[in-house]
Structures are given as C-alpha cells and as structure tokens.
Amino acid sequence: MASLDSFKCRREMIVDGKSYQYFDLKEAEKNGLTGASKLPYTLKVLLENLLRFEDGSTVTKADIQAVAEWVKTGKSSHEIQYRPARVLMQDFTGVPAVVDLAAMRDATKALGGDPKSVNPLVPVDLVIDHSVMVDVFGTADSFKLNVEREYERNGERYKFLKWGASAFDNFRVVPPGTGICHQVNLEYLAQTVWTKDEDGVTYAFPDTLVGTDSHTTMVNGMAVLGWGVGGIEAEAAMLGQPVSMLIPEVIGFKLTGKLPEGATATDLVLTVVQMLRKKGVVGKFVEFYGAGIDNLSLEDAATIANMAPEYGATCGFFPVDNETIEYLASTGRDASRVKLVKEYSRAQGMFRPERTDEPVYTDTLHLDLASVEPSLAGPKRPQDRVALKDAADEFAQVLDSEFKKLEDGGRQVRVEGEQYSVGHGSVVIAAITSCTNTSNPSVMLGAGLVARNAVKRGLKVQPWVKTSLAPGSQVVTDYLARAGLQDDLDALGFNLVGYGCTTCIGNSGPLPEKISKAIAEGDLVACSVLSGNRNFEGRVNPDVRANYLASPPLVVAYALAGTMNINLTEDPIGYDDNNEPVYLKDIWPSSAEIAEVVRSAVTPDMFASRYADVFKGDEYWQGIESGSGLTYDWPDSTYVANPPFFEGMTTDVTPPSDVKDARILGLFGDSITTDHISPAGSIKAASPAGKWLQTNGVEPLEFNSYGARRGHHDVMMRGTFANIRIKNQMVPGVEGGVTIHHPSGEQMPIYDAAMKYAEESRPLVVFGGKEYGTGSSRDWAAKGTRLLGVRAVITESFERIHRSNLIGMGVLPLVFKDGQSWSSLGLKGDETVTLDGVSAITPRADVKAVITHADGTSKTVTLRAAIDTENELDYFKNGGILHYVLRQRAAA
C-alpha cells in the first residue's frame, strides 16, 4: 500500500498469532480527522479506502478530510477516487468484458505495447450462471437435459472463457452448474474483511467489490460494500483505474419490530422497494439500522440488499453484527478469518451491537416490520407492490387500464387437444428462480413445506402452468433433500431445472406450443409468477404480458391456483380428493415450523463440501479444449468476435467535436430500461439480428438468446433498441424497435435506419424521459448505442449505471433543465439537433442545443452535461474508458 498516512493511523493487530497492518479510523480521528466516528458504516468503508490509498495525487489529504466533514451536512459535492478490492462477473456481462480485454491485448500489440500489460490487477471472479435455459421442465431429468443443451448452445463462449482463465492473471472462472454469482459470492467468495500480502506485509481491510450485475448488492447483507457497474467500468477497475464518484448521500432506513406470522422476507423486500422508490434514492447509499435487524437472519438482510437496484439505490448495506459472524462460521469460512472479521470490525467501530449512537444520515425513514403483509409486485415494475388480498382486484384494474381488455375479461380459449382452457390472467409460468430469494433458506424451505402440505391434500398444479426450480446454489438442493422436501416439490412439477438465473432474465424457455398458440389466438394477457427481482415488460417470456414477483411459497400457491383471478386469502386454492375446499391458510406453514426445518436441514458441512473444489467443474467443462496463448485466436464464430471499438485508434487523443445537424433516432418516454435498450431475451427470426444469424448459417432453433451472444457485436448492435415492448413515440401506437427515417419518412427497424444514416454520414441523438436506463447494468445498452452512431442521449434524468456506461463508450449524456422535456418542446422526430460546446465540455457544464424543425424554424434550449467528475471527462474525451486505459497501457 502506497499510503502517505497523513493522519498517522497505520497500526498492527495480532489475530490468532498472525500480524496484520490496518488503517485505524479511531486513531485517524484522534490525529485530526474529526467526525470520522459519526459517519455511517458505508462511509467508514470509503474513508478507510482513501486512507489506505493516499498517494497525494489520486487520493489527497483533502479527499480524506472531505469524507469526515460529510457529517456536518450529510452531503457533499466532493469527488473521490475509490478502489474496490475485487471484481465479480457473471457470464452475460462478463463475456463481453473478457472480449474487450482480449481485443485490448490485440490493440496494445498493434500500438507497439506489451499485450501482457493488459491484465487484471485486482482479483476477478467470473461465475457462469446466466446461460442455462428452461427448455425441459417438470421431469426427473430436466436438469441433465438442460445442462446438455446449455453446453451445446454455449460451447464457443465457454471455450473462450476457459481460455481467459488461463491467459489472464488474477482471473478465475466458476464453471456452469454451480450457482448464481451473487449466491456463490455470499456463500463462498466474500470474506467481509479482505487481506492482501504486499512486500512481506499482510494488510487487512473491508471486503469491497464492483460487479457486472446490478444485484452485486446482495452481498451488502453481510457487510460487504459492493454495487453493480457496467462491464466497461468493471474492466477499468480490473486494470487499476479507480472508481470516480462523488461522496454519496446516505439514507438511513430504520427497522423496528418483527415480521408477523405469514409474512416472508420477500414480502418485506417488496415493501422496502416500494417505500424507497417513493422516497427517491437513485444514486444514494441506503444503510439499514435499528433494533429490527436483530429479528432478521443474514439471508433476510441479503434479500433486502439484493434488490437495491429495484429501489434505485447504489447499495443497501447492513453492518457487521453477531449474525454476520455466525453466518461466516456456518458457511464454512476459515475460523481464523471469522475471528479476524470480528476483531477488525470492533477495532474500526464497524461492529453494530457495540455502537451506541446512531450515525449521521442525510435523511431517514422507518418501517415497523410488524406492518408487513403478504404481497406481490407487478405487472411490470418491482416497485408496484400489491397486497395479496388485493391482487385479483388489482389485476382486473390492470386488465382495463393497462391492457384495455376488461370488456372481454372472461374470454377463454380451449387449448388444442386438451380438456381445459386459458384466459386473461391464466398463470402460465410459475418459477422459483433468482438470487433474491434462492439465497434464503426460510422461503425456499417454506415453498417445500407448502408443496408437502398441498400434496398431502391431493392438490395438483394446473396443467397449463410451466413450473421450474432454479436454485442459486447446489447447497439449496442439499438442504431441500435433507428436509425431504424436494420430493414434494417434484410431485408438483417443481423439479430442478438448473443452477442459475433463469426466468428472471428471460431464460424461461418457450411455453408448450399449444399453450403459446392459445394465448396468441385469444390475444390473451397471460401471467407469470416468479420469485425474481425483475418483471419488466417483455423480459420474462414473449407470450407473457403480466409478470408478478412473489415469494417462493406464493409461487407454489399460484401454480396450484393457475390464475391471478383469485383472492388467495379468501377463495379456495383447490379441492381435495373428497371435494372439500382447500384454502391457502390450510397449507401455509407457521414461522415456527419453517424455523425448525431451517435449523435441522441447513448445516455447515453442506457449504464446505459444495465449495471444496468449486473451480473444477463437471465433466462437460473439463472436456472443453481451449488455447493458452497471450492473445486469442479469434475463430469464425457467431458468439464471440473481435469488436471494432479500437479500429483506427492512435496513441494521440482526438478531442470530441460538436454535433452538427444530427437526426433523431428515437423519442422515448419515462422508465426506459436497459432491457428496452440492450438486446435481451429471445431473438426473433424476422429481426435484423435474426436475419444476420440466418445469413451466417444459424437456424432459428439455434439462435439461443441475446444474452448468450453478447460477445458478438454484429448480433448485439442489431438488437439494440429492438425490444418487442419498446415504444418509440416517433411511431405512435406501435410497439417494437422501429423508427422513421428522415427526410424519406420511411418506417423501418431502428438498426436499419441507423445504418442508413451512417451511409449519409449523419450523426444521431436519442431523446428519453425520466429514469432513462433503469435496470440491469448492461454495458451493451451503451455499446450498442455507440455502434449505431448515437453521439448524445438527451433525457429528463438518468439511472446511475447507464449514465456512467454511456460516458464509458464516448456517448454524451445530457439532461434537460428547468422542467423541460422533448414532449414540452413539441418534438416529433423529424427535427435536426445541433449541440454546441461539446468540444470544450466540462463536468456538469451547460450545452446549447439548437433544434431545427422540418419547417425551418428553430429554437435553442440549454442542457446540462451529465458528466459528473474530471475522471469521467477524461474517459469521454478519449472516446471511452477502454481507450483511456489502452493509451495508458500502450505508453507504459
């Protein structure tokens, strides 16, 4: 560590006979860092990071003082350079990051540098968890067949990742079939206190990370500060670049009381999401405190922390406490590490039970856990919580207001060859999936108990429901088996389909053809109920228009009911063999029963056994042959390709130019998500991406998903803005990725229009509304935007990660001022836009936009550059963060 140690706080602690150097926050306060002890826990982590990396340039004494002085007002406009200890990736977002690293090695070599210099400088773990699809379900061999299909589809990608594991230092790959990256992180990778050996000294410091998945925040539940970034930012962090950020506001969320009987951690998190979205915490830290934490398990805390992206915060943090220590021990962490966590946290004032005063917060809010009630969220946003007792009525209202179907709400369509029908509100997917809940034994075992009780009463899942169980780790399988509950789940069709993120990210697989056909024939609003964290429109399945998030036990309940048109708190869920009604309360386990099963079924030996050889992989992984060269021998592939980002690049920086007479590619409304922008889900045969694949010899049955093909720019740029539910207001009343090319007036796919404008050497801009870019941290939402030729995105507000990613790809994010919007300006999409001041732009500077209408009249509006820091400005001027790093490496 190259710390100048201005506050003379470097100290030694001895734990289990081993010496550790650390930077003592209490000592720093004694030596002039007034206010440090009053900071929120999260800012103490940032403060320690700055103390450790103080070098007089990227981190100065003034930066350190600015963090301590935050307590005076609870906010700051000071920029700091933060260096996380490690990086976590999943394969959807990780593959393009590794593709970029491989391309940077090629480019470094071309610029005369050493390709070996392009190498992670901090530990990187990539967990392959996003590629398994639910092709087969409801059978004993579902898992085996889905895994085989996964390797058939993804062999080229897996070969590339296996090469990366051998070619790059500090880079490990957790093979497919192990679990979801966040649960593997929680159960194995994370340590709460990290250590590093340097120059014969072992340093101890808080475990911190950034991840290429927005739900990296789940590990905040065990006091590990981490959040999601785009693959672009993650690559920079890997390559030694600090994360440039303003010292954040920290919202304190006080928890009191205890969850009532019948309420689950899922119900709690849906309540928290709703409250914090209403509060407005985008770009802020959220820190949980209060006596109510004592009544939550660490897994409950992780469930809440996981959904920080859904409530809009950068992170949702729980400090170290006795529950953290117990969890680390019970999941097989080394005993000396567990002891170090306890001693270090106490020494730093980071151990929650021993802190008597409440930290200073920017603002606070409060929830009495006793007020939480069984809930769902939907039909298309995680923050739209609905009480279980009101779900049927709310769906009826949605059927009218959202889908305009109330007049034919009773429509039923007979399923071909069957004795049953489906209609509006039919639940056709019931999926226990996603890291949010599968990390939590209480809701997973609760689902198993609901299944057991249902089977005892003779209940069956409705025949039109596609059921699936995709746990977040193999440990879940172990404790379900030990409790004897997997057999009951199997009896209802909730057989294991894979270990990974499935339905929640659109890997639900196709519905049975006859079900899909009936839905299409009736233009039905079919539903899914999933234990996930995302339910954006068009995400789960192209046949399903209304998606509801729910706890795993409620997923089982809705599979039994088969419809949203039921009040599960009052109506029978089904009838037993004696034709007696069975109600949800009859099969719902008590909290005491769940707790007893958790105690008896979840044991430390499971974790030790499952993670003993976690990087080895199964026989499929071991059978993959990969090269071992410094640079990648790019094959003729439709999965991975050397991207064009560095073509024509020189070591000299060419400053960005002003934007002259740009055409508008799209006019979008509020809450446009990265799902809308970035290619996600299935690839349609008639889409530009589908046509390209077919031209290259890939049949529609072999398309796989956009996520699986994120390593190939030709697929991804064709799928940008191509979501089936996106609404470009240049084409009112039409869903899907289409636009109007001007001045021809021709309607065409957005990709085709972009290419036509490129032929005309015409720059492009995109307009959006509020919260543009919400959702997953998908770097292709920014990469695709750039490759389509978009120079600037102009909105009312941005979600944090996407704004950063646009800058990281050299695309200028601009924000309307004074309450203006493209709508208030009367834009139709046939205008041209000139942006003055781009060539001399500074952080948060004003940019003049001259908008010229088709009739020749024009108006000038003032926009604000959403470039917040000098580091971000450097990245933008270089044409992107990768170009910035590459120039540094080539010059080294």
Secondary structure as the mmCIF struct_conf table of DSSP 4:
data_model
#
loop_
_struct_conf.conf_type_id
_struct_conf.id
_struct_conf.beg_label_comp_id
_struct_conf.beg_label_asym_id
_struct_conf.beg_label_seq_id
_struct_conf.end_label_comp_id
_struct_conf.end_label_asym_id
_struct_conf.end_label_seq_id
TURN_TY1_P TURN_TY1_P1 SER A 6 PHE A 7
STRN STRN1 ARG A 10 VAL A 15
TURN_TY1_P TURN_TY1_P2 ASP A 16 GLY A 17
STRN STRN2 LYS A 18 PHE A 23
HELX_RH_AL_P HELX_RH_AL_P1 LEU A 25 LYS A 30
TURN_TY1_P TURN_TY1_P3 ASN A 31 GLY A 32
TURN_TY1_P TURN_TY1_P4 THR A 34 GLY A 35
HELX_RH_3T_P HELX_RH_3T_P1 ALA A 36 LYS A 38
BEND BEND1 LEU A 39 LEU A 39
HELX_RH_AL_P HELX_RH_AL_P2 TYR A 41 PHE A 53
BEND BEND2 GLY A 56 VAL A 59
HELX_RH_AL_P HELX_RH_AL_P3 LYS A 61 GLU A 69
HELX_RH_3T_P HELX_RH_3T_P2 TRP A 70 LYS A 72
TURN_TY1_P TURN_TY1_P5 THR A 73 GLY A 74
STRN STRN3 GLU A 79 TYR A 82
BEND BEND3 ALA A 85 ALA A 85
STRN STRN4 ARG A 86 GLN A 90
HELX_RH_AL_P HELX_RH_AL_P4 ASP A 91 ALA A 110
TURN_TY1_P TURN_TY1_P6 LEU A 111 GLY A 112
BEND BEND4 GLY A 113 GLY A 113
HELX_RH_3T_P HELX_RH_3T_P3 PRO A 115 SER A 117
BEND BEND5 VAL A 118 ASN A 119
BEND BEND6 LEU A 121 VAL A 122
STRN STRN5 VAL A 124 VAL A 127
BEND BEND7 HIS A 130 HIS A 130
BEND BEND8 ASP A 135 VAL A 136
BEND BEND9 GLY A 138 THR A 139
TURN_TY1_P TURN_TY1_P7 ALA A 140 ASP A 141
HELX_RH_AL_P HELX_RH_AL_P5 SER A 142 ALA A 167
BEND BEND10 PHE A 168 PHE A 168
TURN_TY1_P TURN_TY1_P8 ASP A 169 ASN A 170
STRN STRN6 PHE A 171 VAL A 174
HELX_LH_PP_P HELX_LH_PP_P1 PRO A 175 PRO A 175
TURN_TY1_P TURN_TY1_P9 PRO A 176 GLY A 177
BEND BEND11 THR A 178 THR A 178
STRN STRN7 GLY A 179 GLY A 179
HELX_RH_AL_P HELX_RH_AL_P6 CYS A 181 VAL A 184
HELX_RH_PI_P HELX_RH_PI_P1 ASN A 185 LEU A 189
BEND BEND12 THR A 192 THR A 192
STRN STRN8 VAL A 193 GLU A 198
TURN_TY1_P TURN_TY1_P10 ASP A 199 GLY A 200
STRN STRN9 VAL A 201 PRO A 206
STRN STRN10 THR A 208 GLY A 211
BEND BEND13 THR A 212 ASP A 213
HELX_RH_3T_P HELX_RH_3T_P4 SER A 214 MET A 222
TURN_TY1_P TURN_TY1_P11 ALA A 223 ALA A 223
STRN STRN11 LEU A 225 GLY A 228
HELX_RH_AL_P HELX_RH_AL_P7 GLY A 231 MET A 238
TURN_TY1_P TURN_TY1_P12 LEU A 239 GLY A 240
STRN STRN12 VAL A 243 LEU A 246
HELX_LH_PP_P HELX_LH_PP_P2 ILE A 247 GLU A 249
STRN STRN13 VAL A 250 THR A 256
BEND BEND14 GLY A 257 GLY A 257
HELX_LH_PP_P HELX_LH_PP_P3 LEU A 259 PRO A 260
TURN_TY1_P TURN_TY1_P13 GLU A 261 GLY A 262
HELX_RH_AL_P HELX_RH_AL_P8 ALA A 265 LYS A 279
TURN_TY1_P TURN_TY1_P14 VAL A 282 GLY A 283
STRN STRN14 PHE A 285 TYR A 289
BEND BEND15 GLY A 290 GLY A 290
HELX_RH_3T_P HELX_RH_3T_P5 ALA A 291 ASN A 295
BEND BEND16 LEU A 296 LEU A 296
HELX_RH_AL_P HELX_RH_AL_P9 LEU A 298 ASN A 306
TURN_TY1_P TURN_TY1_P15 MET A 307 MET A 307
HELX_RH_AL_P HELX_RH_AL_P10 ALA A 308 TYR A 311
TURN_TY1_P TURN_TY1_P16 GLY A 312 GLY A 312
BEND BEND17 THR A 314 THR A 314
STRN STRN15 CYS A 315 PHE A 317
STRN STRN16 VAL A 320 VAL A 320
HELX_RH_AL_P HELX_RH_AL_P11 ASN A 322 SER A 330
TURN_TY1_P TURN_TY1_P17 THR A 331 GLY A 332
HELX_RH_AL_P HELX_RH_AL_P12 ALA A 335 ALA A 347
TURN_TY1_P TURN_TY1_P18 GLN A 348 GLY A 349
STRN STRN17 PHE A 351 PHE A 351
HELX_RH_3T_P HELX_RH_3T_P6 ARG A 352 GLU A 354
BEND BEND18 ASP A 357 ASP A 357
HELX_LH_PP_P HELX_LH_PP_P4 GLU A 358 VAL A 360
BEND BEND19 THR A 362 THR A 362
STRN STRN18 ASP A 363 ASP A 368
HELX_RH_3T_P HELX_RH_3T_P7 LEU A 369 SER A 371
STRN STRN19 SER A 375 ALA A 377
BEND BEND20 PRO A 379 LYS A 380
TURN_TY1_P TURN_TY1_P19 PRO A 382 GLN A 383
STRN STRN20 ARG A 385 ALA A 387
HELX_RH_3T_P HELX_RH_3T_P8 LEU A 388 ASP A 390
HELX_RH_AL_P HELX_RH_AL_P13 ALA A 391 SER A 401
TURN_TY1_P TURN_TY1_P20 GLU A 402 PHE A 403
HELX_RH_3T_P HELX_RH_3T_P9 LEU A 406 ASP A 408
TURN_TY1_P TURN_TY1_P21 GLY A 409 GLY A 410
STRN STRN21 GLN A 412 ARG A 414
HELX_LH_PP_P HELX_LH_PP_P5 VAL A 415 VAL A 415
TURN_TY1_P TURN_TY1_P22 GLU A 416 GLY A 417
BEND BEND21 GLU A 418 GLN A 419
STRN STRN22 SER A 421 GLY A 423
TURN_TY1_P TURN_TY1_P23 HIS A 424 GLY A 425
STRN STRN23 SER A 426 SER A 426
STRN STRN24 VAL A 427 ILE A 432
BEND BEND22 SER A 434 SER A 434
HELX_RH_AL_P HELX_RH_AL_P14 CYS A 435 THR A 438
TURN_TY1_P TURN_TY1_P24 SER A 439 SER A 439
HELX_RH_AL_P HELX_RH_AL_P15 PRO A 441 LYS A 456
TURN_TY1_P TURN_TY1_P25 ARG A 457 GLY A 458
TURN_TY1_P TURN_TY1_P26 PRO A 463 TRP A 464
STRN STRN25 LYS A 466 LEU A 469
BEND BEND23 GLY A 472 GLY A 472
STRN STRN26 SER A 473 SER A 473
HELX_RH_AL_P HELX_RH_AL_P16 GLN A 474 ARG A 482
TURN_TY1_P TURN_TY1_P27 ALA A 483 GLY A 484
HELX_RH_AL_P HELX_RH_AL_P17 GLN A 486 ALA A 491
TURN_TY1_P TURN_TY1_P28 LEU A 492 GLY A 493
STRN STRN27 LEU A 496 LEU A 496
BEND BEND24 TYR A 499 GLY A 500
HELX_RH_3T_P HELX_RH_3T_P10 THR A 503 ILE A 505
TURN_TY1_P TURN_TY1_P29 GLY A 506 GLY A 506
HELX_LH_PP_P HELX_LH_PP_P6 PRO A 510 PRO A 512
HELX_RH_AL_P HELX_RH_AL_P18 GLU A 513 GLY A 522
TURN_TY1_P TURN_TY1_P30 ASP A 523 ASP A 523
STRN STRN28 CYS A 527 LEU A 530
BEND BEND25 SER A 531 ASN A 533
TURN_TY1_P TURN_TY1_P31 GLU A 537 ARG A 539
BEND BEND26 VAL A 540 VAL A 540
TURN_TY1_P TURN_TY1_P32 PRO A 542 ASP A 543
STRN STRN29 ALA A 546 LEU A 549
HELX_RH_AL_P HELX_RH_AL_P19 PRO A 552 ALA A 561
STRN STRN30 THR A 563 THR A 563
BEND BEND27 MET A 564 ILE A 566
TURN_TY1_P TURN_TY1_P33 LEU A 568 GLU A 570
BEND BEND28 ASP A 571 ASP A 571
BEND BEND29 ILE A 573 ILE A 573
STRN STRN31 GLY A 574 TYR A 575
TURN_TY1_P TURN_TY1_P34 ASP A 577 ASN A 578
BEND BEND30 ASN A 579 ASN A 579
STRN STRN32 PRO A 581 VAL A 582
HELX_RH_AL_P HELX_RH_AL_P20 LEU A 584 ILE A 587
HELX_LH_PP_P HELX_LH_PP_P7 TRP A 588 SER A 590
HELX_RH_AL_P HELX_RH_AL_P21 SER A 591 ALA A 601
HELX_RH_AL_P HELX_RH_AL_P22 PRO A 604 ARG A 610
TURN_TY1_P TURN_TY1_P35 TYR A 611 LYS A 616
HELX_RH_AL_P HELX_RH_AL_P23 GLU A 619 GLN A 622
TURN_TY1_P TURN_TY1_P36 GLY A 623 GLY A 623
BEND BEND31 LEU A 630 THR A 631
BEND BEND32 ASP A 636 ASP A 636
BEND BEND33 THR A 638 TYR A 639
HELX_RH_3T_P HELX_RH_3T_P11 PRO A 644 PHE A 646
TURN_TY1_P TURN_TY1_P37 GLU A 647 GLY A 648
BEND BEND34 THR A 651 ASP A 652
HELX_LH_PP_P HELX_LH_PP_P8 PRO A 655 ASP A 658
STRN STRN33 VAL A 659 LEU A 667
TURN_TY1_P TURN_TY1_P38 ASP A 670 SER A 671
STRN STRN34 THR A 673 THR A 673
HELX_RH_AL_P HELX_RH_AL_P24 THR A 674 ILE A 677
BEND BEND35 SER A 678 SER A 678
BEND BEND36 GLY A 681 GLY A 681
STRN STRN35 SER A 682 SER A 682
TURN_TY1_P TURN_TY1_P39 ALA A 685 ALA A 686
BEND BEND37 SER A 687 SER A 687
HELX_RH_AL_P HELX_RH_AL_P25 PRO A 688 THR A 695
TURN_TY1_P TURN_TY1_P40 ASN A 696 GLY A 697
HELX_RH_3T_P HELX_RH_3T_P12 PRO A 700 GLU A 702
STRN STRN36 SER A 705 SER A 705
TURN_TY1_P TURN_TY1_P41 TYR A 706 TYR A 706
HELX_RH_3T_P HELX_RH_3T_P13 GLY A 707 ARG A 709
TURN_TY1_P TURN_TY1_P42 ARG A 710 GLY A 711
HELX_RH_AL_P HELX_RH_AL_P26 HIS A 713 GLY A 719
TURN_TY1_P TURN_TY1_P43 THR A 720 PHE A 721
TURN_TY1_P TURN_TY1_P44 ILE A 724 ARG A 725
TURN_TY1_P TURN_TY1_P45 GLN A 729 MET A 730
BEND BEND38 VAL A 731 VAL A 731
TURN_TY1_P TURN_TY1_P46 PRO A 732 GLY A 733
BEND BEND39 GLY A 736 GLY A 737
STRN STRN37 VAL A 738 HIS A 741
TURN_TY1_P TURN_TY1_P47 HIS A 742 GLY A 745
STRN STRN38 GLU A 746 PRO A 749
HELX_RH_AL_P HELX_RH_AL_P27 ILE A 750 GLU A 759
TURN_TY1_P TURN_TY1_P48 GLU A 760 SER A 761
STRN STRN39 LEU A 764 PHE A 767
BEND BEND40 LYS A 770 GLU A 771
STRN STRN40 TYR A 772 TYR A 772
TURN_TY1_P TURN_TY1_P49 GLY A 773 GLY A 773
STRN STRN41 THR A 774 THR A 774
BEND BEND41 GLY A 775 SER A 776
TURN_TY1_P TURN_TY1_P50 ASP A 779 ASP A 779
HELX_RH_AL_P HELX_RH_AL_P28 TRP A 780 LEU A 787
TURN_TY1_P TURN_TY1_P51 LEU A 788 GLY A 789
STRN STRN42 VAL A 790 THR A 795
BEND BEND42 GLU A 796 GLU A 796
STRN STRN43 PHE A 798 PHE A 798
HELX_RH_AL_P HELX_RH_AL_P29 ARG A 800 GLY A 808
TURN_TY1_P TURN_TY1_P52 MET A 809 GLY A 810
HELX_LH_PP_P HELX_LH_PP_P9 VAL A 811 VAL A 811
STRN STRN44 LEU A 812 PHE A 816
TURN_TY1_P TURN_TY1_P53 ASP A 818 GLY A 819
TURN_TY1_P TURN_TY1_P54 TRP A 822 GLY A 826
BEND BEND43 GLY A 829 GLY A 829
STRN STRN45 THR A 832 ASP A 836
BEND BEND44 GLY A 837 GLY A 837
HELX_RH_3T_P HELX_RH_3T_P14 VAL A 838 ALA A 840
TURN_TY1_P TURN_TY1_P55 PRO A 843 ARG A 844
STRN STRN46 ASP A 846 THR A 852
TURN_TY1_P TURN_TY1_P56 ALA A 854 ASP A 855
BEND BEND45 GLY A 856 GLY A 856
STRN STRN47 SER A 858 ALA A 865
BEND BEND46 THR A 869 THR A 869
HELX_RH_AL_P HELX_RH_AL_P30 GLU A 870 LYS A 877
TURN_TY1_P TURN_TY1_P57 ASN A 878 GLY A 879
BEND BEND47 GLY A 880 GLY A 880
HELX_RH_AL_P HELX_RH_AL_P31 ILE A 881 ALA A 891
#
